[in-house]
Amino acid sequence: MGASSLIVLIIAAIAFSGIAILISKFVLKATTNKQKGEPYECGIPTRGKTWVQLNVGYYLFALLFLIFDVELVFLYPWAVVAKSIGWVALIEIGIFFFILFMGFLYAHKKGALKWM
C-alpha cells in the first residue's frame, strides 16, 4: 500500500464515475417537461415567489451541529481501545476535547450559536 495504490484508486474512481455518467446520457432520453422544472415541497403546489432568501444563521447552526456530531463519532473507537492503551489514551482524548472546546469557544465568540 503506497502511492501507486492511491493513484490506482483515484483513477478507478474517476473512471467509474465517468462511465456511469456516460451510460446515463446514452440510456436515458432527455425530456423537457414544465412540471419537472417547478419547485416541489411535500406534495403541496407552491404559490407565490419560490426563491426565498434564508438567514445564514441557520446554515451556520447546522454546520456546527455536523462538526460536533462527526467529532463525537470518533469517541467510539477510542472507547473500545482506551483500556488497552492506558494513560496515553486519556492524554490523547484530553487533547481532542481541548481542541473541540476551543472550536466551541470560537463559534460562541463569533456569535454563531445565537439563535436569531
C-alpha positions in Angstrom: 0.0 0.0 0.0 1.8 3.0 -1.2 1.4 5.9 -3.6 0.8 3.6 -6.5 -2.3 2.1 -4.9 -3.6 5.6 -4.2 -3.1 6.6 -7.8 -4.9 3.4 -9.0 -7.8 4.2 -6.6 -8.1 7.7 -7.9 -8.1 6.6 -11.5 -10.7 3.9 -10.8 -12.9 6.4 -9.0 -12.7 8.8 -11.9 -13.3 6.0 -14.5 -16.3 4.5 -12.7 -18.0 7.9 -12.2 -17.3 8.9 -15.8 -18.6 5.6 -17.2 -21.8 6.0 -15.0 -22.4 9.5 -16.3 -21.8 8.4 -19.9 -24.2 5.4 -19.6 -26.9 7.6 -18.1 -26.5 10.1 -21.0 -26.9 7.4 -23.6 -29.6 5.2 -22.0 -32.0 7.9 -20.7 -33.8 10.2 -23.0 -33.8 13.9 -22.2 -37.3 15.2 -21.8 -38.2 18.8 -21.2 -41.4 18.9 -19.0 -42.7 22.1 -17.5 -43.9 20.3 -14.4 -40.4 18.8 -13.8 -38.9 22.3 -13.6 -41.3 23.5 -10.9 -40.3 23.6 -7.3 -41.8 20.9 -5.2 -42.2 20.6 -1.4 -44.2 17.9 0.4 -46.7 17.4 -2.3 -48.1 20.9 -2.0 -48.0 23.1 -5.1 -46.1 26.2 -4.4 -47.8 29.6 -4.5 -46.1 32.9 -5.0 -42.4 33.6 -5.1 -40.3 30.4 -4.7 -36.9 32.0 -4.3 -36.8 32.9 -0.6 -33.6 34.1 0.9 -32.7 32.2 4.1 -30.8 33.6 7.0 -27.2 32.4 7.1 -27.6 31.7 10.8 -29.5 28.5 10.0 -26.7 27.3 7.8 -24.0 28.1 10.5 -26.0 26.4 13.2 -26.4 23.2 11.0 -22.8 23.3 10.1 -21.7 23.5 13.7 -24.1 20.6 14.6 -22.5 18.5 11.9 -19.0 19.3 13.0 -19.6 18.4 16.6 -21.7 15.4 15.7 -19.0 13.9 13.5 -16.3 14.6 16.1 -18.3 12.6 18.6 -18.2 9.6 16.2 -14.5 9.4 16.9 -15.2 8.7 20.6 -16.5 5.2 20.0 -13.2 3.7 18.6 -11.3 5.5 21.3 -13.6 4.0 24.0 -13.1 0.5 22.6 -9.3 0.6 22.9 -8.8 3.1 25.8 -8.3 0.4 28.4 -5.7 -1.4 26.4 -3.7 1.7 25.6 -3.8 3.2 29.1 -2.7 6.7 30.1 -1.8 7.6 26.6 -5.4 7.3 25.5 -6.5 9.6 28.3 -4.0 12.2 27.4 -5.0 12.0 23.7 -8.7 12.3 24.4 -7.9 15.3 26.7 -6.1 17.0 23.8 -9.0 16.0 21.5 -11.6 17.6 23.8 -9.4 20.7 24.3 -9.3 21.3 20.5 -13.1 20.6 20.3 -13.7 23.0 23.2 -11.6 25.7 21.6 -13.7 25.3 18.4 -16.8 25.7 20.5 -15.5 28.8 22.2 -14.5 30.3 18.8 -18.1 29.7 17.5 -19.6 31.2 20.6 -17.3 34.3 20.4 -18.3 34.8 16.7 -22.0 34.6 17.6 -22.7 31.5 15.5 -24.6 29.9 18.4 -27.1 32.7 18.8 -30.5 31.8 17.6 -31.6 34.9 15.7 
